[in-house]
Every structure is written in C-alpha cells, then in structure tokens.
C-alpha cells in the first residue's frame, strides 16, 4: 500500500522514518521541514521476514526516492531491532533519559543509497520487563510536551504502563491482556460462545466493575462466560464484551500504582485507547488520549535530529 501525503514536484526527500513491527511496516518519506512527503505501508512485518530480506523490502518501498550517489538516512524503530529482526539493536536500561535515547544502532547495508540506524528498546532489571517500539512513542510525547510528568499507557497486544518523571522513563510494566483476549476468544473453550461481532458497552463496563471488586475471581468469572451462554443463552457479543472488560479490569487492578492519583495519557488508536479511557473512568483516573501514529513519527523526528547533531 502506498499513500501520498504532501508531495510536490519541488520537494526532495531528506530522510525516512520507519516503524517496523511484527505484522506491519510503515515508512514516512520526510522533507526538510520535518513534514512527511509520503506515507508508505506494507504487510511485510518482522515476523514474516528473514534477516536478509529486510533491506530488499525497504529498498522496494523507497526505490522511487533513491538516487545514485546520494545517501538517504533512515531511522527505524520497533521489532526490526529485535534479535529475530534485521539487526539486534539491544536495550537501554531504565532510567532512560533524553541523552540515552539518542543512542542508535547502525546497520550495514549493501545498497549505499541508504544509511540505516535502529533505535534500541528499553529494559528493566527488576521486575524484569522489556519494550521495543513504545519507547519511540514516549519520546514523541516528550518531544511535543517536554515537561510531561505522569503515566503513559500504550495499549496493544502487550500493553505498557510507563512512569515518566522529568522527561525520563523511570519504570514500566507490561500486561498481556490483548494477547489473552485473542487467545481466550479464539482458541479456548470460550470461543464457542463468542462468534458475534457486535459490541456491548454495558457488558464491558460491568466486566470491568465486577473484576475490580474481586480480582482474585478472574479464573472463575472467565468460565462463567461459557456457562452463561449454555444455560441462560446470553448473546455472544455480550459475553465477548464482558471478557474484554474482565481482562482490562484485571489489568487495572494490577497497575493501580500507575494510575491512582496520577495523570494518564493513553497512546493508541481511537478504539483501543477509547476502551482504556472508558475503563479508567470507572476509577475516576485523570485521562487524556493521544494518537499513536503521530507520536511515533514525532519520536522518529526527534531521533533523526539527535543523530544529525551527534
């Protein structure tokens, strides 16, 4: 997929920013004013590529803007820097400040029309935890709001809760609620009760409320979803919505130290960020929502300028 954003005949690309995840690849071809000239997308995520396929995949997307004798700087973030990716970019250890975020891992390329650097992830020794990709969104938030202090929630398959103090990532916690929802709704015994694609806010909210009142009951409340379908003929869409609420409520119970009495900025797409905001409203948390794509780009812009200054 290719999507032109703001291209004119007079503009020439100066650098490219890349968000390369497990399932998808996104590229921004950038002009001198830090505005994207083009936005490019591909389903060639890290999970579908061998190490020797990354460079040809990137070149195929960038080819129209590459010229012999000129080198286009490319800044990458995401799972492209994992051990199973293009090249292991390693991790920065918390606490992570602006100076440590300036580090990047240079990748050798066969094509001299590009120079590639991959941003490292972030690791925490105790309790052990890692993130890769989300730290660039956090950097984008700090690029836009340097004085931000509080919690950043980054929903996804593996949701991250990060505490920021004085432009520094001091600690973070990962919850697998997204992956658990996918597995339970499609591969467990609950799958037989969850074929409906509709949605119920009431069932979701009730699930959040019930599990916050008794987090220790999660396992039994999960099986009750199947029983409700068999005995009381509760519709699948209500059960699926309740499952989401139960898992997200359990996540809130486990991350109370991150949202209680703190300002929380939720970074992500409208639907998922909206569900987190909806759940957090039940515990009266102070919440703001920010677009994930725009913060990823802001983080890549900040990294590019840091690389140019170093």
Secondary structure by P-SEA (a helix, b strand, c coil): ccccccccccccccbbbbbccccbbbbbbccccccccbbbbcccccccccccaaaaaaaaaacccccccbbbbbbbbcccccccccccccccccccccccccbbbbbbbccccbbbbbbbbbbbccccccccaaaaaaaaaaaaccccbbbbbbbccbbbbbbbcccccccccccaaaaaaaaaacccccccccccccccaaaaaaaaaaaaacccaaaaaaaaaaaaaacccccaaaaaaaaaaaaaaaaaaaaccccccbbbbbbccaaaaaaaaaaaaaacccbbbbbaaaaaaaaaaaaaaaaaac
